[in-house]
Amino acid sequence: MAASITLPTINYVQDVKAADEVIIPVMEQGDHSVTLPHNSQTKDEVREQFGEPQKQVAAVGNPPISRWEYEKFTVFFENDLVLHAVLKK
């Protein structure tokens, strides 16, 4: 009985050794040398550090979410504070 339990286990180990290796590359987002605004910076601080945005999109919703678009990134604000900044592709 011990032999019948051992054999399938050995076969299983052999099957695993014969398996193909699959490599899934990790994607990188954009240019890592670009400095982005950080959470909780004010609109005035962002404007002072990065200049005037190319485009300002008015706030919508509750809480009000607005966005400023720059050449390489977009900044999302909740009221007057940075919520998130995203690199453009």
Backbone as XML, in Angstrom:
<?xml version="1.0"?>
<chain id="A" units="angstrom">
  <residue number="1" name="MET">
    <atom name="N" x="0.817" y="-1.193" z="0.000"/>
    <atom name="CA" x="0.000" y="0.000" z="0.000"/>
    <atom name="C" x="0.862" y="1.259" z="0.000"/>
  </residue>
  <residue number="2" name="ALA">
    <atom name="N" x="1.952" y="1.247" z="0.719"/>
    <atom name="CA" x="2.826" y="2.413" z="0.729"/>
    <atom name="C" x="3.388" y="2.682" z="-0.655"/>
  </residue>
  <residue number="3" name="ALA">
    <atom name="N" x="3.666" y="1.633" z="-1.428"/>
    <atom name="CA" x="4.213" y="1.810" z="-2.772"/>
    <atom name="C" x="3.203" y="2.476" z="-3.692"/>
  </residue>
  <residue number="4" name="SER">
    <atom name="N" x="1.933" y="2.160" z="-3.553"/>
    <atom name="CA" x="0.926" y="2.766" z="-4.427"/>
    <atom name="C" x="0.734" y="4.251" z="-4.122"/>
  </residue>
  <residue number="5" name="ILE">
    <atom name="N" x="0.980" y="4.673" z="-2.907"/>
    <atom name="CA" x="0.874" y="6.091" z="-2.553"/>
    <atom name="C" x="2.130" y="6.829" z="-3.001"/>
  </residue>
  <residue number="6" name="THR">
    <atom name="N" x="3.274" y="6.216" z="-2.897"/>
    <atom name="CA" x="4.534" y="6.849" z="-3.263"/>
    <atom name="C" x="4.660" y="7.054" z="-4.770"/>
  </residue>
  <residue number="7" name="LEU">
    <atom name="N" x="4.260" y="6.109" z="-5.570"/>
    <atom name="CA" x="4.429" y="6.205" z="-7.022"/>
    <atom name="C" x="3.720" y="7.409" z="-7.639"/>
  </residue>
  <residue number="8" name="PRO">
    <atom name="N" x="2.459" y="7.655" z="-7.324"/>
    <atom name="CA" x="1.826" y="8.843" z="-7.911"/>
    <atom name="C" x="2.519" y="10.137" z="-7.489"/>
  </residue>
  <residue number="9" name="THR">
    <atom name="N" x="3.032" y="10.193" z="-6.272"/>
    <atom name="CA" x="3.737" y="11.381" z="-5.808"/>
    <atom name="C" x="5.015" y="11.583" z="-6.604"/>
  </residue>
  <residue number="10" name="ILE">
    <atom name="N" x="5.752" y="10.521" z="-6.856"/>
    <atom name="CA" x="6.983" y="10.616" z="-7.645"/>
    <atom name="C" x="6.648" y="11.058" z="-9.068"/>
  </residue>
  <residue number="11" name="ASN">
    <atom name="N" x="5.617" y="10.488" z="-9.654"/>
    <atom name="CA" x="5.210" y="10.898" z="-10.996"/>
    <atom name="C" x="4.816" y="12.371" z="-11.031"/>
  </residue>
  <residue number="12" name="TYR">
    <atom name="N" x="4.154" y="12.824" z="-10.007"/>
    <atom name="CA" x="3.754" y="14.226" z="-9.932"/>
    <atom name="C" x="4.975" y="15.126" z="-9.921"/>
  </residue>
  <residue number="13" name="VAL">
    <atom name="N" x="5.978" y="14.782" z="-9.126"/>
    <atom name="CA" x="7.206" y="15.573" z="-9.061"/>
    <atom name="C" x="7.892" y="15.576" z="-10.419"/>
  </residue>
  <residue number="14" name="GLN">
    <atom name="N" x="7.923" y="14.446" z="-11.102"/>
    <atom name="CA" x="8.530" y="14.390" z="-12.428"/>
    <atom name="C" x="7.776" y="15.294" z="-13.403"/>
  </residue>
  <residue number="15" name="ASP">
    <atom name="N" x="6.459" y="15.323" z="-13.323"/>
    <atom name="CA" x="5.673" y="16.186" z="-14.205"/>
    <atom name="C" x="5.998" y="17.657" z="-13.976"/>
  </residue>
  <residue number="16" name="VAL">
    <atom name="N" x="6.169" y="18.046" z="-12.733"/>
    <atom name="CA" x="6.475" y="19.436" z="-12.419"/>
    <atom name="C" x="7.845" y="19.809" z="-12.973"/>
  </residue>
  <residue number="17" name="LYS">
    <atom name="N" x="8.812" y="18.916" z="-12.869"/>
    <atom name="CA" x="10.143" y="19.201" z="-13.391"/>
    <atom name="C" x="10.125" y="19.378" z="-14.904"/>
  </residue>
  <residue number="18" name="ALA">
    <atom name="N" x="9.179" y="18.748" z="-15.573"/>
    <atom name="CA" x="9.106" y="18.830" z="-17.025"/>
    <atom name="C" x="8.270" y="20.018" z="-17.500"/>
  </residue>
  <residue number="19" name="ALA">
    <atom name="N" x="7.715" y="20.783" z="-16.597"/>
    <atom name="CA" x="6.841" y="21.897" z="-16.973"/>
    <atom name="C" x="7.632" y="23.014" z="-17.641"/>
  </residue>
  <residue number="20" name="ASP">
    <atom name="N" x="6.958" y="23.736" z="-18.518"/>
    <atom name="CA" x="7.568" y="24.901" z="-19.154"/>
    <atom name="C" x="7.527" y="26.084" z="-18.200"/>
  </residue>
  <residue number="21" name="GLU">
    <atom name="N" x="8.525" y="26.950" z="-18.302"/>
    <atom name="CA" x="8.559" y="28.162" z="-17.493"/>
    <atom name="C" x="7.916" y="29.285" z="-18.293"/>
  </residue>
  <residue number="22" name="VAL">
    <atom name="N" x="6.949" y="29.946" z="-17.690"/>
    <atom name="CA" x="6.270" y="31.065" z="-18.337"/>
    <atom name="C" x="6.737" y="32.345" z="-17.663"/>
  </residue>
  <residue number="23" name="ILE">
    <atom name="N" x="7.256" y="33.271" z="-18.454"/>
    <atom name="CA" x="7.723" y="34.548" z="-17.915"/>
    <atom name="C" x="6.767" y="35.635" z="-18.383"/>
  </residue>
  <residue number="24" name="ILE">
    <atom name="N" x="6.203" y="36.350" z="-17.429"/>
    <atom name="CA" x="5.288" y="37.442" z="-17.738"/>
    <atom name="C" x="5.994" y="38.744" z="-17.383"/>
  </residue>
  <residue number="25" name="PRO">
    <atom name="N" x="6.303" y="39.583" z="-18.385"/>
    <atom name="CA" x="7.026" y="40.821" z="-18.097"/>
    <atom name="C" x="6.173" y="41.807" z="-17.311"/>
  </residue>
  <residue number="26" name="VAL">
    <atom name="N" x="6.814" y="42.541" z="-16.439"/>
    <atom name="CA" x="6.147" y="43.585" z="-15.679"/>
    <atom name="C" x="6.174" y="44.850" z="-16.529"/>
  </residue>
  <residue number="27" name="MET">
    <atom name="N" x="5.028" y="45.469" z="-16.709"/>
    <atom name="CA" x="4.951" y="46.682" z="-17.521"/>
    <atom name="C" x="5.408" y="47.876" z="-16.691"/>
  </residue>
  <residue number="28" name="GLU">
    <atom name="N" x="6.090" y="48.788" z="-17.336"/>
    <atom name="CA" x="6.506" y="50.016" z="-16.679"/>
    <atom name="C" x="5.665" y="51.154" z="-17.222"/>
  </residue>
  <residue number="29" name="GLN">
    <atom name="N" x="5.309" y="52.089" z="-16.356"/>
    <atom name="CA" x="4.479" y="53.204" z="-16.782"/>
    <atom name="C" x="5.340" y="54.423" z="-17.041"/>
  </residue>
  <residue number="30" name="GLY">
    <atom name="N" x="5.351" y="54.867" z="-18.271"/>
    <atom name="CA" x="5.905" y="56.161" z="-18.646"/>
    <atom name="C" x="7.323" y="56.446" z="-18.218"/>
  </residue>
  <residue number="31" name="ASP">
    <atom name="N" x="7.618" y="57.711" z="-18.174"/>
    <atom name="CA" x="8.945" y="58.239" z="-17.879"/>
    <atom name="C" x="9.072" y="58.471" z="-16.378"/>
  </residue>
  <residue number="32" name="HIS">
    <atom name="N" x="9.906" y="57.673" z="-15.721"/>
    <atom name="CA" x="10.044" y="57.772" z="-14.265"/>
    <atom name="C" x="10.831" y="59.002" z="-13.824"/>
  </residue>
  <residue number="33" name="SER">
    <atom name="N" x="11.391" y="59.748" z="-14.768"/>
    <atom name="CA" x="12.135" y="60.947" z="-14.401"/>
    <atom name="C" x="11.210" y="62.152" z="-14.227"/>
  </residue>
  <residue number="34" name="VAL">
    <atom name="N" x="9.926" y="61.996" z="-14.548"/>
    <atom name="CA" x="8.967" y="63.092" z="-14.415"/>
    <atom name="C" x="8.531" y="63.206" z="-12.960"/>
  </residue>
  <residue number="35" name="THR">
    <atom name="N" x="8.660" y="64.398" z="-12.396"/>
    <atom name="CA" x="8.186" y="64.653" z="-11.038"/>
    <atom name="C" x="6.697" y="64.959" z="-11.103"/>
  </residue>
  <residue number="36" name="LEU">
    <atom name="N" x="5.937" y="64.338" z="-10.222"/>
    <atom name="CA" x="4.489" y="64.538" z="-10.183"/>
    <atom name="C" x="4.083" y="65.233" z="-8.890"/>
  </residue>
  <residue number="37" name="PRO">
    <atom name="N" x="2.985" y="65.978" z="-8.915"/>
    <atom name="CA" x="2.451" y="66.518" z="-7.666"/>
    <atom name="C" x="2.082" y="65.368" z="-6.730"/>
  </residue>
  <residue number="38" name="HIS">
    <atom name="N" x="2.161" y="65.612" z="-5.440"/>
    <atom name="CA" x="1.832" y="64.552" z="-4.486"/>
    <atom name="C" x="0.514" y="64.853" z="-3.783"/>
  </residue>
  <residue number="39" name="ASN">
    <atom name="N" x="-0.065" y="63.805" z="-3.224"/>
    <atom name="CA" x="-1.353" y="63.932" z="-2.533"/>
    <atom name="C" x="-1.310" y="65.040" z="-1.498"/>
  </residue>
  <residue number="40" name="SER">
    <atom name="N" x="-2.389" y="65.751" z="-1.399"/>
    <atom name="CA" x="-2.655" y="66.847" z="-0.475"/>
    <atom name="C" x="-1.906" y="68.135" z="-0.740"/>
  </residue>
  <residue number="41" name="GLN">
    <atom name="N" x="-1.209" y="68.242" z="-1.865"/>
    <atom name="CA" x="-0.703" y="69.562" z="-2.259"/>
    <atom name="C" x="-1.914" y="70.404" z="-2.655"/>
  </residue>
  <residue number="42" name="THR">
    <atom name="N" x="-1.832" y="71.704" z="-2.419"/>
    <atom name="CA" x="-2.922" y="72.592" z="-2.824"/>
    <atom name="C" x="-2.759" y="72.982" z="-4.292"/>
  </residue>
  <residue number="43" name="LYS">
    <atom name="N" x="-3.829" y="73.519" z="-4.858"/>
    <atom name="CA" x="-3.762" y="74.003" z="-6.239"/>
    <atom name="C" x="-2.699" y="75.089" z="-6.376"/>
  </residue>
  <residue number="44" name="ASP">
    <atom name="N" x="-2.613" y="75.969" z="-5.391"/>
    <atom name="CA" x="-1.592" y="77.025" z="-5.437"/>
    <atom name="C" x="-0.183" y="76.437" z="-5.427"/>
  </residue>
  <residue number="45" name="GLU">
    <atom name="N" x="0.044" y="75.404" z="-4.614"/>
    <atom name="CA" x="1.366" y="74.762" z="-4.566"/>
    <atom name="C" x="1.699" y="74.083" z="-5.897"/>
  </residue>
  <residue number="46" name="VAL">
    <atom name="N" x="0.710" y="73.434" z="-6.499"/>
    <atom name="CA" x="0.931" y="72.785" z="-7.796"/>
    <atom name="C" x="1.246" y="73.839" z="-8.851"/>
  </residue>
  <residue number="47" name="ARG">
    <atom name="N" x="0.482" y="74.921" z="-8.864"/>
    <atom name="CA" x="0.705" y="75.999" z="-9.829"/>
    <atom name="C" x="2.098" y="76.609" z="-9.642"/>
  </residue>
  <residue number="48" name="GLU">
    <atom name="N" x="2.509" y="76.791" z="-8.393"/>
    <atom name="CA" x="3.826" y="77.365" z="-8.102"/>
    <atom name="C" x="4.950" y="76.434" z="-8.564"/>
  </residue>
  <residue number="49" name="GLN">
    <atom name="N" x="4.788" y="75.135" z="-8.351"/>
    <atom name="CA" x="5.834" y="74.163" z="-8.688"/>
    <atom name="C" x="5.866" y="73.812" z="-10.178"/>
  </residue>
  <residue number="50" name="PHE">
    <atom name="N" x="4.698" y="73.722" z="-10.821"/>
    <atom name="CA" x="4.630" y="73.213" z="-12.196"/>
    <atom name="C" x="4.155" y="74.240" z="-13.218"/>
  </residue>
  <residue number="51" name="GLY">
    <atom name="N" x="3.747" y="75.413" z="-12.769"/>
    <atom name="CA" x="3.264" y="76.436" z="-13.683"/>
    <atom name="C" x="1.790" y="76.258" z="-13.998"/>
  </residue>
  <residue number="52" name="GLU">
    <atom name="N" x="1.310" y="77.088" z="-14.917"/>
    <atom name="CA" x="-0.093" y="77.024" z="-15.321"/>
    <atom name="C" x="-0.351" y="75.754" z="-16.126"/>
  </residue>
  <residue number="53" name="PRO">
    <atom name="N" x="-1.463" y="75.077" z="-15.879"/>
    <atom name="CA" x="-1.790" y="73.891" z="-16.675"/>
    <atom name="C" x="-2.174" y="74.287" z="-18.097"/>
  </residue>
  <residue number="54" name="GLN">
    <atom name="N" x="-2.025" y="73.351" z="-19.026"/>
    <atom name="CA" x="-2.449" y="73.591" z="-20.403"/>
    <atom name="C" x="-3.968" y="73.673" z="-20.492"/>
  </residue>
  <residue number="55" name="LYS">
    <atom name="N" x="-4.637" y="72.926" z="-19.619"/>
    <atom name="CA" x="-6.100" y="72.894" z="-19.627"/>
    <atom name="C" x="-6.604" y="72.653" z="-18.212"/>
  </residue>
  <residue number="56" name="GLN">
    <atom name="N" x="-7.661" y="73.367" z="-17.835"/>
    <atom name="CA" x="-8.329" y="73.139" z="-16.556"/>
    <atom name="C" x="-9.751" y="72.657" z="-16.837"/>
  </residue>
  <residue number="57" name="VAL">
    <atom name="N" x="-10.117" y="71.535" z="-16.242"/>
    <atom name="CA" x="-11.464" y="70.989" z="-16.410"/>
    <atom name="C" x="-12.228" y="71.241" z="-15.113"/>
  </residue>
  <residue number="58" name="ALA">
    <atom name="N" x="-13.387" y="71.866" z="-15.240"/>
    <atom name="CA" x="-14.186" y="72.263" z="-14.077"/>
    <atom name="C" x="-14.592" y="71.063" z="-13.225"/>
  </residue>
  <residue number="59" name="ALA">
    <atom name="N" x="-14.816" y="71.345" z="-11.952"/>
    <atom name="CA" x="-15.198" y="70.310" z="-10.989"/>
    <atom name="C" x="-16.593" y="69.770" z="-11.281"/>
  </residue>
  <residue number="60" name="VAL">
    <atom name="N" x="-16.749" y="68.461" z="-11.048"/>
    <atom name="CA" x="-18.053" y="67.800" z="-11.157"/>
    <atom name="C" x="-18.231" y="66.880" z="-9.955"/>
  </residue>
  <residue number="61" name="GLY">
    <atom name="N" x="-19.497" y="66.613" z="-9.615"/>
    <atom name="CA" x="-19.791" y="65.650" z="-8.561"/>
    <atom name="C" x="-19.731" y="66.227" z="-7.168"/>
  </residue>
  <residue number="62" name="ASN">
    <atom name="N" x="-19.942" y="65.328" z="-6.216"/>
    <atom name="CA" x="-19.884" y="65.689" z="-4.812"/>
    <atom name="C" x="-19.173" y="64.573" z="-4.067"/>
  </residue>
  <residue number="63" name="PRO">
    <atom name="N" x="-17.972" y="64.740" z="-3.573"/>
    <atom name="CA" x="-17.213" y="65.983" z="-3.544"/>
    <atom name="C" x="-16.785" y="66.403" z="-4.952"/>
  </residue>
  <residue number="64" name="PRO">
    <atom name="N" x="-16.549" y="67.700" z="-5.126"/>
    <atom name="CA" x="-16.176" y="68.193" z="-6.450"/>
    <atom name="C" x="-14.769" y="67.726" z="-6.857"/>
  </residue>
  <residue number="65" name="ILE">
    <atom name="N" x="-14.701" y="67.054" z="-8.017"/>
    <atom name="CA" x="-13.425" y="66.568" z="-8.548"/>
    <atom name="C" x="-13.130" y="67.344" z="-9.830"/>
  </residue>
  <residue number="66" name="SER">
    <atom name="N" x="-11.988" y="68.013" z="-9.857"/>
    <atom name="CA" x="-11.560" y="68.742" z="-11.049"/>
    <atom name="C" x="-10.228" y="68.178" z="-11.503"/>
  </residue>
  <residue number="67" name="ARG">
    <atom name="N" x="-9.795" y="68.596" z="-12.683"/>
    <atom name="CA" x="-8.486" y="68.133" z="-13.143"/>
    <atom name="C" x="-7.775" y="69.220" z="-13.914"/>
  </residue>
  <residue number="68" name="TRP">
    <atom name="N" x="-6.455" y="69.166" z="-13.820"/>
    <atom name="CA" x="-5.580" y="70.043" z="-14.583"/>
    <atom name="C" x="-4.725" y="69.161" z="-15.467"/>
  </residue>
  <residue number="69" name="GLU">
    <atom name="N" x="-4.609" y="69.554" z="-16.720"/>
    <atom name="CA" x="-3.814" y="68.781" z="-17.665"/>
    <atom name="C" x="-2.530" y="69.531" z="-18.003"/>
  </residue>
  <residue number="70" name="TYR">
    <atom name="N" x="-1.422" y="68.836" z="-17.825"/>
    <atom name="CA" x="-0.100" y="69.327" z="-18.206"/>
    <atom name="C" x="0.393" y="68.479" z="-19.378"/>
  </residue>
  <residue number="71" name="GLU">
    <atom name="N" x="1.531" y="68.840" z="-19.942"/>
    <atom name="CA" x="2.048" y="68.125" z="-21.111"/>
    <atom name="C" x="2.245" y="66.638" z="-20.843"/>
  </residue>
  <residue number="72" name="LYS">
    <atom name="N" x="2.858" y="66.286" z="-19.704"/>
    <atom name="CA" x="3.218" y="64.893" z="-19.439"/>
    <atom name="C" x="2.342" y="64.200" z="-18.399"/>
  </residue>
  <residue number="73" name="PHE">
    <atom name="N" x="1.475" y="64.933" z="-17.727"/>
    <atom name="CA" x="0.653" y="64.317" z="-16.684"/>
    <atom name="C" x="-0.642" y="65.088" z="-16.479"/>
  </residue>
  <residue number="74" name="THR">
    <atom name="N" x="-1.568" y="64.443" z="-15.775"/>
    <atom name="CA" x="-2.843" y="65.051" z="-15.392"/>
    <atom name="C" x="-2.963" y="64.970" z="-13.876"/>
  </residue>
  <residue number="75" name="VAL">
    <atom name="N" x="-3.454" y="66.047" z="-13.274"/>
    <atom name="CA" x="-3.628" y="66.105" z="-11.824"/>
    <atom name="C" x="-5.120" y="66.177" z="-11.507"/>
  </residue>
  <residue number="76" name="PHE">
    <atom name="N" x="-5.576" y="65.319" z="-10.606"/>
    <atom name="CA" x="-6.970" y="65.315" z="-10.166"/>
    <atom name="C" x="-7.032" y="65.926" z="-8.770"/>
  </residue>
  <residue number="77" name="PHE">
    <atom name="N" x="-7.984" y="66.834" z="-8.582"/>
    <atom name="CA" x="-8.152" y="67.516" z="-7.302"/>
    <atom name="C" x="-9.513" y="67.184" z="-6.708"/>
  </residue>
  <residue number="78" name="GLU">
    <atom name="N" x="-9.542" y="67.048" z="-5.390"/>
    <atom name="CA" x="-10.798" y="67.026" z="-4.644"/>
    <atom name="C" x="-10.836" y="68.332" z="-3.883"/>
  </residue>
  <residue number="79" name="ASN">
    <atom name="N" x="-11.788" y="69.178" z="-4.238"/>
    <atom name="CA" x="-11.808" y="70.555" z="-3.752"/>
    <atom name="C" x="-10.501" y="71.228" z="-4.156"/>
  </residue>
  <residue number="80" name="ASP">
    <atom name="N" x="-9.662" y="71.604" z="-3.203"/>
    <atom name="CA" x="-8.423" y="72.330" z="-3.504"/>
    <atom name="C" x="-7.175" y="71.454" z="-3.361"/>
  </residue>
  <residue number="81" name="LEU">
    <atom name="N" x="-7.341" y="70.164" z="-3.046"/>
    <atom name="CA" x="-6.191" y="69.307" z="-2.756"/>
    <atom name="C" x="-5.984" y="68.229" z="-3.813"/>
  </residue>
  <residue number="82" name="VAL">
    <atom name="N" x="-4.703" y="67.928" z="-4.091"/>
    <atom name="CA" x="-4.375" y="66.868" z="-5.050"/>
    <atom name="C" x="-4.895" y="65.543" z="-4.524"/>
  </residue>
  <residue number="83" name="LEU">
    <atom name="N" x="-5.647" y="64.871" z="-5.372"/>
    <atom name="CA" x="-6.166" y="63.546" z="-5.067"/>
    <atom name="C" x="-5.265" y="62.488" z="-5.697"/>
  </residue>
  <residue number="84" name="HIS">
    <atom name="N" x="-4.834" y="62.761" z="-6.963"/>
    <atom name="CA" x="-4.019" y="61.796" z="-7.702"/>
    <atom name="C" x="-3.380" y="62.506" z="-8.892"/>
  </residue>
  <residue number="85" name="ALA">
    <atom name="N" x="-2.190" y="62.058" z="-9.283"/>
    <atom name="CA" x="-1.529" y="62.554" z="-10.493"/>
    <atom name="C" x="-1.144" y="61.347" z="-11.337"/>
  </residue>
  <residue number="86" name="VAL">
    <atom name="N" x="-1.388" y="61.425" z="-12.652"/>
    <atom name="CA" x="-1.192" y="60.287" z="-13.549"/>
    <atom name="C" x="-0.366" y="60.716" z="-14.753"/>
  </residue>
  <residue number="87" name="LEU">
    <atom name="N" x="0.669" y="59.925" z="-15.086"/>
    <atom name="CA" x="1.454" y="60.183" z="-16.291"/>
    <atom name="C" x="0.620" y="59.893" z="-17.524"/>
  </residue>
  <residue number="88" name="LYS">
    <atom name="N" x="0.816" y="60.695" z="-18.566"/>
    <atom name="CA" x="0.152" y="60.427" z="-19.846"/>
    <atom name="C" x="0.989" y="59.430" z="-20.620"/>
  </residue>
  <residue number="89" name="LYS">
    <atom name="N" x="0.341" y="58.664" z="-21.495"/>
    <atom name="CA" x="1.060" y="57.699" z="-22.336"/>
    <atom name="C" x="1.735" y="58.408" z="-23.476"/>
  </residue>
</chain>
